[in-house]
Each structure stands twice: as structure tokens, then as C-alpha cells.
Amino acid sequence: MCVIKMNEEEKTRRMRDLLRLLQNMSEFELEEREEQLEERLEAIKKELGPWFIDGSQLYMAA
């Protein structure tokens, strides 16, 4: 077992760095998901062709 001794200032700095990394990763993942959704939407528009009206909902529930 590896034991690392750190003072409180070092622990705080490392935790802040770790949280920053996690936040950046999450933002990247969100951007990636957004791009995937945009690609899927464009494919749907292409498939619907003249049936697609920009700005209209694709499905309205009763």
C-alpha cells in the first residue's frame, strides 16, 4: 500500500485540479453528444424531405 503524505493546502489544490478536469471532461462529452444529435436531426430532415417543415415539431402528442 502506497501512503502519500500531503498537507491540507496540497490536498485542496489537488482536489480543485481534479474537479476542474472532471468539469472539462463533462463539457467535452456534452459537446460531443450535441454534435451527434445534430447529425441525427439532419438525417431525419433528409429522410423526410418535403414533409419536413423547419421550426415545426416532428410529433405532437394528443
C-alpha positions in Angstrom: 0.0 0.0 0.0 1.3 3.4 -1.0 0.8 6.2 1.5 1.2 9.7 0.4 1.5 12.4 3.0 0.1 15.8 2.0 -0.7 18.9 3.9 -4.2 20.4 3.7 -3.1 23.0 1.1 -1.8 20.3 -1.2 -4.9 18.2 -0.8 -7.1 21.3 -1.6 -5.0 22.1 -4.7 -5.2 18.5 -6.0 -9.0 18.3 -5.4 -9.5 21.6 -7.2 -7.4 20.3 -10.1 -9.4 17.1 -10.2 -12.7 18.8 -10.2 -11.6 21.1 -13.0 -10.6 18.1 -15.1 -13.9 16.4 -14.4 -15.8 19.5 -15.4 -13.8 19.9 -18.6 -14.4 16.3 -19.5 -18.2 16.7 -18.9 -18.3 19.8 -21.2 -16.4 17.9 -23.9 -18.8 15.0 -23.6 -21.8 17.3 -23.8 -20.4 18.9 -27.0 -19.9 15.5 -28.5 -23.5 14.5 -27.7 -24.8 17.7 -29.2 -22.9 17.0 -32.4 -24.3 13.5 -32.5 -27.9 14.8 -32.0 -27.4 17.5 -34.8 -26.2 14.8 -37.2 -29.2 12.6 -36.4 -31.6 15.6 -36.8 -30.1 16.3 -40.2 -30.5 12.7 -41.3 -34.2 12.8 -40.2 -34.7 16.1 -42.2 -33.1 14.5 -45.3 -35.2 11.3 -44.9 -38.5 13.3 -44.5 -37.6 15.5 -47.5 -40.5 17.7 -48.5 -42.5 16.5 -45.4 -40.2 18.4 -43.1 -41.2 21.9 -42.1 -38.3 23.7 -40.4 -39.4 25.0 -37.0 -42.3 22.6 -36.6 -42.4 19.8 -34.1 -41.9 16.4 -35.6 -44.5 14.8 -33.3 -47.3 16.3 -31.2 -48.8 14.1 -28.5 -52.6 14.1 -28.1 
